[in-house]
């Protein structure tokens, strides 16, 4: 890998760092990451099993989200969009991406949404730019990008967005699109994950669904979930 992309091995797992930012994690101890990726995937559990058929991941990285989705919904069709071909190469070499059955698209997420006609039960925005502590959403997020992403969400499906400093703007954008949202936070992380849907998302019901799920139950103690 080049200087921008580093693989870091620890006793607990393998990390992908992109431009000095912690970008993906593959745990040796199980599928849950005990990190932000668990919170990004958790809203899928708000849907009945029959509605966990497809997911669009915008910002595939090393495949942490895809791995969790595959564990929860083994038959789901997963599409992962990643702008950087070097990141895709690292994911294939070091994170067994090709074993996850993901339709990988190497392109700008905006271009993909402009031409994509399919609709998905779950759409996840995990797009960031910048280096190290200066990581941020690009200027086209949340507006107008989240509105474009919402068009790819099937009726009753869920749109999820990962944010840090842009949390208020992302929350407002989802309220404008759906009228309400829930917020998920992971202890020790600054990220705020927002999820919204045309169906009611109830934090208590979601917590119960996570507690009953063999993949994510172990991370529940680190999650804070509330309506916003």
Secondary structure, DSSP 8 states (H G I E B T S, - for coil): --TTEEEEE-SSEEEEEETTEEEEEEESS-S--SSHHHHHHHGGGGS-GGG-SEEEEES-TTSHHHHHHHHH-TT-EEEEEES-HHHHHHHHHHS-GGGG-EEEEES-HHHHHHH----EEEEEE---BSSGGG-B--TTTTTTHHHHHHTTEEEEEEEEEEESTTHHHHHHHHHHHHS--EEEEETT---EEEEEESS---HHHHHHHHHT-TTTGGGGGGEEEEE-
